[in-house]
Amino acid sequence: MSASRPAVHPVEAPPFTDGPNNLQRVRMKDTQGMPGTPGGLALRFFQFAFAAVSLSVMASTPDFQSVTAFWYRWTLEDMFWHLFSSYLVAAVGLQSLWSLSLAVVDIYALLVRRCLRNRQAVCLFTIGDGVTSTLTFAAACACAGITVLIGNDIGSCGQNPCARFEISTAMAFMSWFAVSPSFLLNFWSLASR
């Protein structure tokens, strides 16, 4: 007697939808500007570009590399300017390195189609963007104040390359404007978990 055996095929149970606690979870779409998206890559590119321009303009001033912090014949405005311009160079240098490294991470994520919504990665991106944006904004504000002091209040733009100082300060502000959406989107993503 050859009787056929019944085949058992597993069937997935339908999700419970009878209560508010048993709702089916839906994954949110990636918001443009977050890590691993084309918008995030564009923001990182602009952050890097503005910071690199600010750094190169400041480093190309004629006396930036030849002056030291302990030169005894400095006037007060020279001392303040070189102190804050060194701070600006350090801040935008850090900003350009951070933005370039995260642009490489974004390029990798886009090429292999990986999602960068890991909690530890988003936390790292948020902290890094927060620190670099704060440093860049503080340095740009300090240099803007010194530029106004030298140009308008003291009127010694003849001895200093004020146009380069203003361009470098403006590019640092533009870099900060490009970092702010990245920081806010990462912070929002981290806080909404």
ABEGO torsion letter per residue (X at the ends): XBBBBBBBBBBBBBBBAABAAABBBBBBBBBBGBBGBAAAAAAAAAAAAAAAAAAAAAAABAAAAABBAABAABBAAAAAAAAAAAAAAAAAAAAAAAAAAAAAAAAAAAAAGBBAABAAAAAAAAAAAAAAAAAAAAAAAAAAAAAAAAAAAAGAAAABBAAAAAAAAAAAAAAAAAAAAAAAAAAAAAAAX
